[in-house]
Amino acid sequence: MQTGKLFPLWQNILHSLSFQSRRDFLPDILALNSVIYALGDRAAVAEVLIAIQDVGRWCP
């Protein structure tokens, strides 16, 4: 799928996931790894991992 078509879908998915608890969100975001990679390559996947680690440190 082209990035231009994928990005609006990604925005909708993230909006829906934002209503979940962290416990429920993490498995879903991991399942979407291929979408994250398609939108931003390795750098995007790395940034998501860093963000998850940051939140884990801030909100144990």
C-alpha distance matrix in Angstrom:
0.0 3.8 6.4 8.4 6.8 6.4 9.9 11.9 10.9 11.9 15.1 15.9 15.7 17.8 20.3 20.8 21.3 23.7 26.3 26.6 29.2 28.3 29.2 26.6 24.0 24.0 22.9 20.0 18.9 19.4 17.3 14.3 14.9 11.7 9.9 12.7 12.4 8.8 10.1 13.5 14.2 17.6 19.3 17.3 18.0 21.6 22.1 21.1 23.6 26.2 25.8 26.3 29.3 30.7 30.6 32.2 35.0 35.5 35.5 36.7
3.8 0.0 3.8 5.4 5.4 6.1 8.7 11.0 11.2 12.1 14.7 16.2 16.6 18.2 20.4 21.6 22.2 24.2 27.0 27.7 30.2 29.3 30.6 28.2 25.2 25.4 24.8 21.8 20.2 21.0 19.4 16.1 16.3 13.4 11.1 13.0 12.7 8.9 9.1 12.3 13.5 17.2 18.4 16.6 18.1 21.4 21.4 21.0 23.8 26.0 25.5 26.5 29.5 30.5 30.6 32.6 35.1 35.5 35.7 37.3
6.4 3.8 0.0 3.8 5.4 4.8 5.9 9.0 9.9 9.8 12.1 14.3 14.7 15.7 18.0 19.7 20.1 21.6 24.7 25.5 27.9 26.8 28.4 26.3 23.1 23.2 23.1 20.2 18.1 19.2 18.3 14.6 14.7 12.4 9.6 10.6 10.7 7.3 6.1 9.2 11.3 15.0 15.5 13.5 15.5 18.6 18.2 17.9 21.0 22.9 22.3 23.6 26.5 27.3 27.5 29.6 32.0 32.2 32.6 34.4
8.4 5.4 3.8 0.0 3.8 5.6 5.7 7.5 9.5 10.4 11.7 13.7 15.1 16.2 17.8 19.7 20.8 22.0 24.9 26.2 28.9 28.2 30.1 27.8 24.6 25.2 25.3 22.1 20.2 21.9 20.9 17.2 17.7 15.7 12.6 13.5 14.2 11.0 9.1 12.1 14.7 18.3 18.4 16.2 18.4 21.4 20.6 20.2 23.6 25.2 24.2 25.6 28.7 29.1 29.1 31.5 33.8 33.6 34.0 36.1
6.8 5.4 5.4 3.8 0.0 3.8 5.7 6.3 7.1 9.1 10.8 11.9 13.2 15.1 16.5 17.8 19.2 20.9 23.5 24.7 27.6 27.3 28.9 26.3 23.3 24.2 24.0 20.5 19.2 21.0 19.4 15.9 17.2 15.1 11.8 13.6 14.7 11.4 10.3 13.9 16.2 19.7 20.2 17.6 19.3 22.6 21.9 20.9 24.1 26.2 24.9 25.9 29.2 29.8 29.4 31.7 34.3 34.1 34.1 35.9
6.4 6.1 4.8 5.6 3.8 0.0 3.8 5.7 5.3 6.2 8.8 10.1 10.5 12.3 14.4 15.5 16.3 18.2 21.0 21.8 24.5 24.0 25.4 22.9 19.9 20.6 20.3 17.0 15.5 17.2 15.7 12.2 13.4 11.6 8.1 10.0 11.5 8.6 7.6 11.3 13.6 16.8 17.4 14.6 15.9 19.4 18.7 17.5 20.6 22.8 21.7 22.4 25.7 26.6 26.1 28.2 30.9 30.9 30.8 32.5
9.9 8.7 5.9 5.7 5.7 3.8 0.0 3.8 5.4 4.9 6.2 8.8 9.8 10.5 12.3 14.3 15.1 16.3 19.3 20.6 23.2 22.6 24.6 22.3 19.0 19.9 20.3 17.0 15.1 17.3 16.5 12.8 13.9 12.9 9.2 9.7 11.8 9.7 7.1 10.3 13.4 16.5 16.2 13.2 15.1 18.2 16.9 15.8 19.3 21.0 19.5 20.7 24.0 24.4 23.9 26.4 28.9 28.5 28.6 30.7
11.9 11.0 9.0 7.5 6.3 5.7 3.8 0.0 3.8 5.3 5.0 6.4 8.7 9.9 10.7 12.6 14.3 15.4 18.0 19.7 22.7 22.7 24.8 22.3 19.2 20.8 21.2 17.7 16.3 19.0 18.0 14.5 16.4 15.7 11.9 12.8 15.3 13.2 10.9 14.0 17.2 20.1 19.7 16.5 18.2 21.2 19.6 18.2 21.7 23.4 21.4 22.3 25.9 26.0 25.1 27.6 30.2 29.5 29.3 31.5
10.9 11.2 9.9 9.5 7.1 5.3 5.4 3.8 0.0 3.8 5.4 5.1 6.2 8.7 9.9 10.7 12.3 14.2 16.5 17.8 20.9 21.0 22.6 19.8 17.0 18.6 18.5 14.8 14.0 16.6 15.1 11.9 14.3 13.6 10.0 11.7 14.4 12.5 11.1 14.5 17.1 19.8 20.0 16.5 17.5 20.9 19.7 17.7 20.9 23.0 21.1 21.4 25.1 25.7 24.5 26.6 29.6 29.1 28.5 30.4
11.9 12.1 9.8 10.4 9.1 6.2 4.9 5.3 3.8 0.0 3.8 5.4 5.0 6.1 8.5 9.9 10.4 12.1 15.0 15.9 18.6 18.2 20.0 17.6 14.4 15.6 16.0 12.5 11.0 13.7 12.8 9.4 11.5 11.5 7.8 8.5 11.7 10.7 8.9 11.8 14.5 16.8 16.7 13.2 14.0 17.3 16.0 13.9 17.1 19.2 17.3 17.7 21.4 22.0 20.9 23.1 26.0 25.6 25.2 27.1
15.1 14.7 12.1 11.7 10.8 8.8 6.2 5.0 5.4 3.8 0.0 3.8 5.5 5.2 6.2 8.7 9.9 10.5 13.4 15.2 18.0 17.9 20.3 18.0 14.8 16.6 17.6 14.2 12.7 16.0 15.6 12.4 14.5 15.0 11.3 11.3 14.7 13.8 11.3 13.7 16.9 19.1 18.3 14.7 16.0 18.8 16.7 14.8 18.3 19.8 17.3 18.1 21.7 21.7 20.4 23.0 25.7 24.8 24.4 26.6
15.9 16.2 14.3 13.7 11.9 10.1 8.8 6.4 5.1 5.4 3.8 0.0 3.8 5.5 5.1 6.3 8.6 9.9 11.9 13.8 17.1 17.8 19.8 17.0 14.4 16.8 17.4 13.7 13.3 16.6 15.7 12.9 15.8 16.3 12.8 13.6 17.0 16.1 14.2 16.9 19.8 21.9 21.5 17.8 18.6 21.5 19.7 17.3 20.5 22.3 19.6 19.8 23.6 23.7 21.9 24.3 27.2 26.3 25.3 27.4
15.7 16.6 14.7 15.1 13.2 10.5 9.8 8.7 6.2 5.0 5.5 3.8 0.0 3.8 5.4 5.2 6.1 8.6 10.7 11.6 14.7 15.1 16.7 13.8 11.2 13.4 13.7 10.0 9.8 13.0 12.0 9.6 12.8 13.7 10.7 11.6 15.1 14.7 13.5 16.0 18.4 20.1 20.1 16.3 16.4 19.4 18.0 15.1 17.9 20.2 17.7 17.3 21.1 21.7 19.9 21.8 25.0 24.5 23.3 25.0
17.8 18.2 15.7 16.2 15.1 12.3 10.5 9.9 8.7 6.1 5.2 5.5 3.8 0.0 3.8 5.4 5.0 6.0 9.1 10.2 12.9 12.8 15.1 12.9 9.7 11.9 13.2 9.9 8.8 12.5 12.6 10.2 12.7 14.3 11.5 11.1 14.9 15.2 13.3 15.1 17.7 19.0 18.3 14.5 14.8 17.4 15.4 12.6 15.6 17.3 14.5 14.4 18.2 18.4 16.5 18.8 21.8 21.0 20.1 22.1
20.3 20.4 18.0 17.8 16.5 14.4 12.3 10.7 9.9 8.5 6.2 5.1 5.4 3.8 0.0 3.8 5.5 5.2 7.4 9.8 12.9 13.8 16.3 14.1 11.4 14.3 15.8 12.6 12.1 15.9 15.9 13.8 16.4 18.0 15.0 14.7 18.5 18.5 16.4 18.3 21.2 22.6 21.7 17.9 18.4 20.8 18.5 15.8 18.7 20.1 16.9 16.9 20.6 20.3 18.1 20.5 23.3 22.0 20.8 23.1
20.8 21.6 19.7 19.7 17.8 15.5 14.3 12.6 10.7 9.9 8.7 6.3 5.2 5.4 3.8 0.0 3.8 5.5 6.1 7.9 11.5 13.0 14.8 11.9 10.1 13.4 14.1 10.9 11.6 15.2 14.6 13.2 16.5 18.0 15.4 15.8 19.5 19.6 18.2 20.3 22.8 24.0 23.6 19.8 19.7 22.2 20.4 17.3 19.8 21.6 18.6 17.8 21.5 21.7 19.1 21.0 24.2 23.1 21.4 23.2
21.3 22.2 20.1 20.8 19.2 16.3 15.1 14.3 12.3 10.4 9.9 8.6 6.1 5.0 5.5 3.8 0.0 3.8 5.4 5.5 8.6 9.5 11.3 8.7 6.3 9.6 10.8 7.9 8.4 12.1 12.1 11.2 14.2 16.4 14.3 14.2 17.9 18.7 17.5 19.1 21.2 21.9 21.6 17.9 17.3 19.5 17.9 14.5 16.6 18.5 15.6 14.3 18.0 18.5 15.9 17.5 20.8 20.0 18.3 19.8
23.7 24.2 21.6 22.0 20.9 18.2 16.3 15.4 14.2 12.1 10.5 9.9 8.6 6.0 5.2 5.5 3.8 0.0 3.8 5.5 8.0 8.9 11.8 10.1 7.7 10.9 13.1 10.9 10.6 14.3 15.1 14.0 16.4 18.9 16.7 15.9 19.6 20.6 18.8 20.0 22.4 22.9 21.9 18.3 18.1 19.9 17.6 14.5 16.7 17.9 14.5 13.7 17.2 17.0 14.1 16.2 19.2 17.8 16.1 18.3
26.3 27.0 24.7 24.9 23.5 21.0 19.3 18.0 16.5 15.0 13.4 11.9 10.7 9.1 7.4 6.1 5.4 3.8 0.0 3.8 6.8 9.3 11.6 9.7 8.7 12.4 14.2 12.3 13.0 16.5 17.0 16.4 19.2 21.6 19.6 19.2 22.9 23.8 22.2 23.6 25.9 26.4 25.6 22.0 21.6 23.3 21.2 17.9 19.8 21.0 17.6 16.3 19.6 19.4 16.2 17.8 20.8 19.3 17.0 18.8
26.6 27.7 25.5 26.2 24.7 21.8 20.6 19.7 17.8 15.9 15.2 13.8 11.6 10.2 9.8 7.9 5.5 5.5 3.8 0.0 3.8 6.4 8.0 6.0 5.8 9.5 11.1 9.9 11.2 14.2 14.8 15.1 17.7 20.5 19.0 18.7 22.2 23.5 22.4 23.6 25.4 25.5 25.0 21.6 20.5 22.1 20.5 16.9 18.2 19.7 16.7 14.7 17.8 18.2 14.9 15.8 19.1 18.1 15.5 16.6
29.2 30.2 27.9 28.9 27.6 24.5 23.2 22.7 20.9 18.6 18.0 17.1 14.7 12.9 12.9 11.5 8.6 8.0 6.8 3.8 0.0 3.8 5.3 5.3 6.0 8.7 10.9 11.0 12.0 14.5 15.8 16.6 18.6 21.8 20.9 20.0 23.4 25.2 24.2 24.9 26.4 25.9 25.3 22.2 20.8 21.9 20.3 16.8 17.4 18.6 15.7 13.2 15.8 16.2 12.7 13.0 16.3 15.4 12.4 13.2
28.3 29.3 26.8 28.2 27.3 24.0 22.6 22.7 21.0 18.2 17.9 17.8 15.1 12.8 13.8 13.0 9.5 8.9 9.3 6.4 3.8 0.0 3.8 5.4 4.8 6.1 9.1 9.9 10.1 12.1 14.3 15.1 16.4 19.9 19.4 18.0 21.1 23.4 22.5 22.7 23.9 23.1 22.4 19.5 17.9 18.6 17.2 13.8 13.9 15.1 12.5 9.7 12.1 12.9 9.5 9.6 13.1 12.7 10.1 10.7
29.2 30.6 28.4 30.1 28.9 25.4 24.6 24.8 22.6 20.0 20.3 19.8 16.7 15.1 16.3 14.8 11.3 11.8 11.6 8.0 5.3 3.8 0.0 3.8 5.6 5.9 7.7 9.5 10.7 11.8 13.6 15.4 16.8 20.2 20.2 19.3 22.1 24.5 24.1 24.4 25.2 24.2 24.1 21.3 19.1 20.0 19.2 15.7 15.2 16.9 14.9 11.6 13.6 15.1 12.1 11.0 14.6 15.0 12.1 11.5
26.6 28.2 26.3 27.8 26.3 22.9 22.3 22.3 19.8 17.6 18.0 17.0 13.8 12.9 14.1 11.9 8.7 10.1 9.7 6.0 5.3 5.4 3.8 0.0 3.8 5.8 6.3 7.0 9.2 10.8 11.6 13.3 15.4 18.5 18.2 17.9 20.9 22.8 22.6 23.4 24.4 23.9 24.1 21.0 18.9 20.5 19.8 16.0 16.1 18.3 16.2 13.2 15.8 17.4 14.5 14.1 17.8 17.9 15.2 15.1
24.0 25.2 23.1 24.6 23.3 19.9 19.0 19.2 17.0 14.4 14.8 14.4 11.2 9.7 11.4 10.1 6.3 7.7 8.7 5.8 6.0 4.8 5.6 3.8 0.0 3.8 5.8 5.3 6.1 8.6 10.0 10.7 12.7 15.9 15.2 14.6 17.8 19.7 19.1 19.9 21.1 20.7 20.6 17.4 15.7 17.3 16.3 12.6 13.2 15.4 13.1 10.5 13.7 15.1 12.4 12.8 16.5 16.5 14.5 15.0
24.0 25.4 23.2 25.2 24.2 20.6 19.9 20.8 18.6 15.6 16.6 16.8 13.4 11.9 14.3 13.4 9.6 10.9 12.4 9.5 8.7 6.1 5.9 5.8 3.8 0.0 3.8 5.4 5.2 6.1 8.6 9.9 10.9 14.5 14.6 13.6 16.2 18.7 18.6 18.8 19.4 18.5 18.7 15.9 13.5 14.8 14.5 10.7 10.5 13.1 11.5 8.4 11.2 13.4 11.4 11.0 14.8 15.7 14.0 14.0
22.9 24.8 23.1 25.3 24.0 20.3 20.3 21.2 18.5 16.0 17.6 17.4 13.7 13.2 15.8 14.1 10.8 13.1 14.2 11.1 10.9 9.1 7.7 6.3 5.8 3.8 0.0 3.8 5.6 5.1 6.2 8.8 10.1 13.3 14.0 13.8 16.1 18.3 18.9 19.6 19.8 19.0 19.9 17.2 14.5 16.3 16.7 13.0 12.6 15.7 14.7 11.7 14.2 16.8 15.1 14.4 18.1 19.3 17.5 17.1
20.0 21.8 20.2 22.1 20.5 17.0 17.0 17.7 14.8 12.5 14.2 13.7 10.0 9.9 12.6 10.9 7.9 10.9 12.3 9.9 11.0 9.9 9.5 7.0 5.3 5.4 3.8 0.0 3.8 5.4 5.0 6.4 9.0 11.7 11.5 11.8 14.6 16.2 16.5 17.8 18.5 18.4 19.3 16.1 14.0 16.4 16.4 12.7 13.4 16.5 15.0 12.6 15.8 17.9 16.1 16.3 20.0 20.7 19.0 19.2
18.9 20.2 18.1 20.2 19.2 15.5 15.1 16.3 14.0 11.0 12.7 13.3 9.8 8.8 12.1 11.6 8.4 10.6 13.0 11.2 12.0 10.1 10.7 9.2 6.1 5.2 5.6 3.8 0.0 3.8 5.4 5.0 6.6 9.9 9.5 8.8 11.7 13.8 13.7 14.5 15.3 15.1 15.6 12.4 10.4 12.9 12.6 8.9 10.0 13.1 11.8 9.9 13.3 15.3 13.9 14.6 18.1 18.8 17.8 18.4
19.4 21.0 19.2 21.9 21.0 17.2 17.3 19.0 16.6 13.7 16.0 16.6 13.0 12.5 15.9 15.2 12.1 14.3 16.5 14.2 14.5 12.1 11.8 10.8 8.6 6.1 5.1 5.4 3.8 0.0 3.8 5.3 5.3 8.7 9.9 9.3 11.2 13.7 14.5 14.9 14.7 14.0 15.2 12.7 9.7 12.0 12.9 9.6 9.4 13.1 12.8 10.5 13.2 15.9 15.2 15.1 18.4 19.9 19.1 19.0
17.3 19.4 18.3 20.9 19.4 15.7 16.5 18.0 15.1 12.8 15.6 15.7 12.0 12.6 15.9 14.6 12.1 15.1 17.0 14.8 15.8 14.3 13.6 11.6 10.0 8.6 6.2 5.0 5.4 3.8 0.0 3.8 5.5 7.6 8.8 9.8 11.5 13.2 14.5 15.7 15.6 15.5 17.2 14.6 12.0 14.9 15.8 12.6 13.0 16.7 16.2 14.2 17.0 19.6 18.6 18.6 22.1 23.4 22.3 22.3
14.3 16.1 14.6 17.2 15.9 12.2 12.8 14.5 11.9 9.4 12.4 12.9 9.6 10.2 13.8 13.2 11.2 14.0 16.4 15.1 16.6 15.1 15.4 13.3 10.7 9.9 8.8 6.4 5.0 5.3 3.8 0.0 3.8 5.5 5.3 6.4 8.7 10.0 10.9 12.5 12.9 13.5 14.9 11.9 10.1 13.5 14.0 11.0 12.4 15.8 15.1 14.0 17.1 19.2 18.5 19.2 22.5 23.4 22.7 23.3
14.9 16.3 14.7 17.7 17.2 13.4 13.9 16.4 14.3 11.5 14.5 15.8 12.8 12.7 16.4 16.5 14.2 16.4 19.2 17.7 18.6 16.4 16.8 15.4 12.7 10.9 10.1 9.0 6.6 5.3 5.5 3.8 0.0 3.8 5.4 5.1 6.1 8.6 10.0 10.5 10.1 10.1 12.0 9.5 7.0 10.4 11.7 9.3 10.2 13.7 13.9 13.0 15.6 18.1 18.0 18.6 21.6 23.0 22.8 23.2
11.7 13.4 12.4 15.7 15.1 11.6 12.9 15.7 13.6 11.5 15.0 16.3 13.7 14.3 18.0 18.0 16.4 18.9 21.6 20.5 21.8 19.9 20.2 18.5 15.9 14.5 13.3 11.7 9.9 8.7 7.6 5.5 3.8 0.0 3.8 5.4 5.0 6.1 8.6 9.9 9.1 10.2 12.7 10.6 8.9 12.5 14.0 12.3 13.5 16.8 17.1 16.7 19.2 21.5 21.6 22.4 25.2 26.6 26.5 27.0
9.9 11.1 9.6 12.6 11.8 8.1 9.2 11.9 10.0 7.8 11.3 12.8 10.7 11.5 15.0 15.4 14.3 16.7 19.6 19.0 20.9 19.4 20.2 18.2 15.2 14.6 14.0 11.5 9.5 9.9 8.8 5.3 5.4 3.8 0.0 3.8 5.3 5.0 6.2 8.6 9.3 11.3 12.8 10.0 9.5 13.3 13.7 11.9 14.1 17.1 16.7 16.7 19.7 21.4 21.2 22.5 25.4 26.2 26.1 27.1
12.7 13.0 10.6 13.5 13.6 10.0 9.7 12.8 11.7 8.5 11.3 13.6 11.6 11.1 14.7 15.8 14.2 15.9 19.2 18.7 20.0 18.0 19.3 17.9 14.6 13.6 13.8 11.8 8.8 9.3 9.8 6.4 5.1 5.4 3.8 0.0 3.8 5.5 5.2 6.1 7.2 8.6 9.5 6.3 6.1 9.8 10.0 8.5 11.0 13.6 13.3 13.8 16.7 18.2 18.4 19.9 22.5 23.3 23.6 24.8
12.4 12.7 10.7 14.2 14.7 11.5 11.8 15.3 14.4 11.7 14.7 17.0 15.1 14.9 18.5 19.5 17.9 19.6 22.9 22.2 23.4 21.1 22.1 20.9 17.8 16.2 16.1 14.6 11.7 11.2 11.5 8.7 6.1 5.0 5.3 3.8 0.0 3.8 5.4 5.3 4.3 6.0 8.1 6.4 5.9 9.4 10.8 10.2 12.0 14.6 15.3 15.9 18.1 19.9 20.7 21.9 24.3 25.5 26.1 27.0
8.8 8.9 7.3 11.0 11.4 8.6 9.7 13.2 12.5 10.7 13.8 16.1 14.7 15.2 18.5 19.6 18.7 20.6 23.8 23.5 25.2 23.4 24.5 22.8 19.7 18.7 18.3 16.2 13.8 13.7 13.2 10.0 8.6 6.1 5.0 5.5 3.8 0.0 3.8 5.8 5.8 9.0 10.7 9.0 9.6 13.0 13.8 13.3 15.5 18.0 18.3 19.0 21.6 23.1 23.7 25.2 27.6 28.5 29.0 30.1
10.1 9.1 6.1 9.1 10.3 7.6 7.1 10.9 11.1 8.9 11.3 14.2 13.5 13.3 16.4 18.2 17.5 18.8 22.2 22.4 24.2 22.5 24.1 22.6 19.1 18.6 18.9 16.5 13.7 14.5 14.5 10.9 10.0 8.6 6.2 5.2 5.4 3.8 0.0 3.8 6.3 9.5 9.9 7.6 9.4 12.5 12.3 12.1 15.0 16.9 16.7 18.0 20.7 21.7 22.2 24.1 26.4 26.9 27.5 29.1
13.5 12.3 9.2 12.1 13.9 11.3 10.3 14.0 14.5 11.8 13.7 16.9 16.0 15.1 18.3 20.3 19.1 20.0 23.6 23.6 24.9 22.7 24.4 23.4 19.9 18.8 19.6 17.8 14.5 14.9 15.7 12.5 10.5 9.9 8.6 6.1 5.3 5.8 3.8 0.0 3.8 6.6 6.3 4.7 7.4 9.8 9.7 10.5 13.1 14.6 14.9 16.7 18.9 19.7 20.8 22.8 24.6 25.4 26.5 28.0
14.2 13.5 11.3 14.7 16.2 13.6 13.4 17.2 17.1 14.5 16.9 19.8 18.4 17.7 21.2 22.8 21.2 22.4 25.9 25.4 26.4 23.9 25.2 24.4 21.1 19.4 19.8 18.5 15.3 14.7 15.6 12.9 10.1 9.1 9.3 7.2 4.3 5.8 6.3 3.8 0.0 3.8 5.5 5.7 6.8 9.0 10.4 11.4 13.0 14.8 16.0 17.3 19.1 20.5 21.9 23.4 25.2 26.5 27.6 28.7
17.6 17.2 15.0 18.3 19.7 16.8 16.5 20.1 19.8 16.8 19.1 21.9 20.1 19.0 22.6 24.0 21.9 22.9 26.4 25.5 25.9 23.1 24.2 23.9 20.7 18.5 19.0 18.4 15.1 14.0 15.5 13.5 10.1 10.2 11.3 8.6 6.0 9.0 9.5 6.6 3.8 0.0 3.8 5.5 5.2 6.1 8.6 10.0 10.7 12.3 14.3 15.5 16.6 18.3 20.2 21.3 22.8 24.5 25.8 26.6
19.3 18.4 15.5 18.4 20.2 17.4 16.2 19.7 20.0 16.7 18.3 21.5 20.1 18.3 21.7 23.6 21.6 21.9 25.6 25.0 25.3 22.4 24.1 24.1 20.6 18.7 19.9 19.3 15.6 15.2 17.2 14.9 12.0 12.7 12.8 9.5 8.1 10.7 9.9 6.3 5.5 3.8 0.0 3.8 5.5 5.1 6.1 8.7 9.9 10.5 12.2 14.3 15.3 16.3 18.4 20.0 21.1 22.4 24.1 25.4
17.3 16.6 13.5 16.2 17.6 14.6 13.2 16.5 16.5 13.2 14.7 17.8 16.3 14.5 17.9 19.8 17.9 18.3 22.0 21.6 22.2 19.5 21.3 21.0 17.4 15.9 17.2 16.1 12.4 12.7 14.6 11.9 9.5 10.6 10.0 6.3 6.4 9.0 7.6 4.7 5.7 5.5 3.8 0.0 3.8 5.4 5.0 6.2 8.6 9.8 10.5 12.4 14.3 15.2 16.6 18.4 20.1 21.0 22.3 23.7
18.0 18.1 15.5 18.4 19.3 15.9 15.1 18.2 17.5 14.0 16.0 18.6 16.4 14.8 18.4 19.7 17.3 18.1 21.6 20.5 20.8 17.9 19.1 18.9 15.7 13.5 14.5 14.0 10.4 9.7 12.0 10.1 7.0 8.9 9.5 6.1 5.9 9.6 9.4 7.4 6.8 5.2 5.5 3.8 0.0 3.8 5.5 5.2 6.3 8.7 10.0 10.7 12.5 14.3 15.6 16.7 18.7 20.2 21.1 22.0
21.6 21.4 18.6 21.4 22.6 19.4 18.2 21.2 20.9 17.3 18.8 21.5 19.4 17.4 20.8 22.2 19.5 19.9 23.3 22.1 21.9 18.6 20.0 20.5 17.3 14.8 16.3 16.4 12.9 12.0 14.9 13.5 10.4 12.5 13.3 9.8 9.4 13.0 12.5 9.8 9.0 6.1 5.1 5.4 3.8 0.0 3.8 5.5 5.1 6.2 8.6 9.9 10.6 12.3 14.4 15.4 16.7 18.5 20.0 20.8
22.1 21.4 18.2 20.6 21.9 18.7 16.9 19.6 19.7 16.0 16.7 19.7 18.0 15.4 18.5 20.4 17.9 17.6 21.2 20.5 20.3 17.2 19.2 19.8 16.3 14.5 16.7 16.4 12.6 12.9 15.8 14.0 11.7 14.0 13.7 10.0 10.8 13.8 12.3 9.7 10.4 8.6 6.1 5.0 5.5 3.8 0.0 3.8 5.4 5.0 6.1 8.6 9.8 10.4 12.3 14.1 15.3 16.4 18.1 19.5
21.1 21.0 17.9 20.2 20.9 17.5 15.8 18.2 17.7 13.9 14.8 17.3 15.1 12.6 15.8 17.3 14.5 14.5 17.9 16.9 16.8 13.8 15.7 16.0 12.6 10.7 13.0 12.7 8.9 9.6 12.6 11.0 9.3 12.3 11.9 8.5 10.2 13.3 12.1 10.5 11.4 10.0 8.7 6.2 5.2 5.5 3.8 0.0 3.8 5.4 5.0 6.2 8.6 9.8 10.6 12.3 14.4 15.3 16.3 17.5
23.6 23.8 21.0 23.6 24.1 20.6 19.3 21.7 20.9 17.1 18.3 20.5 17.9 15.6 18.7 19.8 16.6 16.7 19.8 18.2 17.4 13.9 15.2 16.1 13.2 10.5 12.6 13.4 10.0 9.4 13.0 12.4 10.2 13.5 14.1 11.0 12.0 15.5 15.0 13.1 13.0 10.7 9.9 8.6 6.3 5.1 5.4 3.8 0.0 3.8 5.4 5.1 6.2 8.6 10.0 10.6 12.5 14.4 15.4 15.9
26.2 26.0 22.9 25.2 26.2 22.8 21.0 23.4 23.0 19.2 19.8 22.3 20.2 17.3 20.1 21.6 18.5 17.9 21.0 19.7 18.6 15.1 16.9 18.3 15.4 13.1 15.7 16.5 13.1 13.1 16.7 15.8 13.7 16.8 17.1 13.6 14.6 18.0 16.9 14.6 14.8 12.3 10.5 9.8 8.7 6.2 5.0 5.4 3.8 0.0 3.8 5.5 5.1 6.1 8.7 9.8 10.6 12.3 14.2 15.2
25.8 25.5 22.3 24.2 24.9 21.7 19.5 21.4 21.1 17.3 17.3 19.6 17.7 14.5 16.9 18.6 15.6 14.5 17.6 16.7 15.7 12.5 14.9 16.2 13.1 11.5 14.7 15.0 11.8 12.8 16.2 15.1 13.9 17.1 16.7 13.3 15.3 18.3 16.7 14.9 16.0 14.3 12.2 10.5 10.0 8.6 6.1 5.0 5.4 3.8 0.0 3.8 5.4 5.0 6.2 8.5 9.9 10.5 12.0 13.7
26.3 26.5 23.6 25.6 25.9 22.4 20.7 22.3 21.4 17.7 18.1 19.8 17.3 14.4 16.9 17.8 14.3 13.7 16.3 14.7 13.2 9.7 11.6 13.2 10.5 8.4 11.7 12.6 9.9 10.5 14.2 14.0 13.0 16.7 16.7 13.8 15.9 19.0 18.0 16.7 17.3 15.5 14.3 12.4 10.7 9.9 8.6 6.2 5.1 5.5 3.8 0.0 3.8 5.4 5.3 6.2 8.8 10.0 10.4 11.4
29.3 29.5 26.5 28.7 29.2 25.7 24.0 25.9 25.1 21.4 21.7 23.6 21.1 18.2 20.6 21.5 18.0 17.2 19.6 17.8 15.8 12.1 13.6 15.8 13.7 11.2 14.2 15.8 13.3 13.2 17.0 17.1 15.6 19.2 19.7 16.7 18.1 21.6 20.7 18.9 19.1 16.6 15.3 14.3 12.5 10.6 9.8 8.6 6.2 5.1 5.4 3.8 0.0 3.8 5.5 5.0 6.4 8.8 10.0 10.3
30.7 30.5 27.3 29.1 29.8 26.6 24.4 26.0 25.7 22.0 21.7 23.7 21.7 18.4 20.3 21.7 18.5 17.0 19.4 18.2 16.2 12.9 15.1 17.4 15.1 13.4 16.8 17.9 15.3 15.9 19.6 19.2 18.1 21.5 21.4 18.2 19.9 23.1 21.7 19.7 20.5 18.3 16.3 15.2 14.3 12.3 10.4 9.8 8.6 6.1 5.0 5.4 3.8 0.0 3.8 5.3 5.2 6.2 8.6 10.1
30.6 30.6 27.5 29.1 29.4 26.1 23.9 25.1 24.5 20.9 20.4 21.9 19.9 16.5 18.1 19.1 15.9 14.1 16.2 14.9 12.7 9.5 12.1 14.5 12.4 11.4 15.1 16.1 13.9 15.2 18.6 18.5 18.0 21.6 21.2 18.4 20.7 23.7 22.2 20.8 21.9 20.2 18.4 16.6 15.6 14.4 12.3 10.6 10.0 8.7 6.2 5.3 5.5 3.8 0.0 3.8 5.4 5.0 5.8 7.9
32.2 32.6 29.6 31.5 31.7 28.2 26.4 27.6 26.6 23.1 23.0 24.3 21.8 18.8 20.5 21.0 17.5 16.2 17.8 15.8 13.0 9.6 11.0 14.1 12.8 11.0 14.4 16.3 14.6 15.1 18.6 19.2 18.6 22.4 22.5 19.9 21.9 25.2 24.1 22.8 23.4 21.3 20.0 18.4 16.7 15.4 14.1 12.3 10.6 9.8 8.5 6.2 5.0 5.3 3.8 0.0 3.8 5.6 5.4 5.4
35.0 35.1 32.0 33.8 34.3 30.9 28.9 30.2 29.6 26.0 25.7 27.2 25.0 21.8 23.3 24.2 20.8 19.2 20.8 19.1 16.3 13.1 14.6 17.8 16.5 14.8 18.1 20.0 18.1 18.4 22.1 22.5 21.6 25.2 25.4 22.5 24.3 27.6 26.4 24.6 25.2 22.8 21.1 20.1 18.7 16.7 15.3 14.4 12.5 10.6 9.9 8.8 6.4 5.2 5.4 3.8 0.0 3.8 5.7 6.0
35.5 35.5 32.2 33.6 34.1 30.9 28.5 29.5 29.1 25.6 24.8 26.3 24.5 21.0 22.0 23.1 20.0 17.8 19.3 18.1 15.4 12.7 15.0 17.9 16.5 15.7 19.3 20.7 18.8 19.9 23.4 23.4 23.0 26.6 26.2 23.3 25.5 28.5 26.9 25.4 26.5 24.5 22.4 21.0 20.2 18.5 16.4 15.3 14.4 12.3 10.5 10.0 8.8 6.2 5.0 5.6 3.8 0.0 3.8 6.3
35.5 35.7 32.6 34.0 34.1 30.8 28.6 29.3 28.5 25.2 24.4 25.3 23.3 20.1 20.8 21.4 18.3 16.1 17.0 15.5 12.4 10.1 12.1 15.2 14.5 14.0 17.5 19.0 17.8 19.1 22.3 22.7 22.8 26.5 26.1 23.6 26.1 29.0 27.5 26.5 27.6 25.8 24.1 22.3 21.1 20.0 18.1 16.3 15.4 14.2 12.0 10.4 10.0 8.6 5.8 5.4 5.7 3.8 0.0 3.8
36.7 37.3 34.4 36.1 35.9 32.5 30.7 31.5 30.4 27.1 26.6 27.4 25.0 22.1 23.1 23.2 19.8 18.3 18.8 16.6 13.2 10.7 11.5 15.1 15.0 14.0 17.1 19.2 18.4 19.0 22.3 23.3 23.2 27.0 27.1 24.8 27.0 30.1 29.1 28.0 28.7 26.6 25.4 23.7 22.0 20.8 19.5 17.5 15.9 15.2 13.7 11.4 10.3 10.1 7.9 5.4 6.0 6.3 3.8 0.0
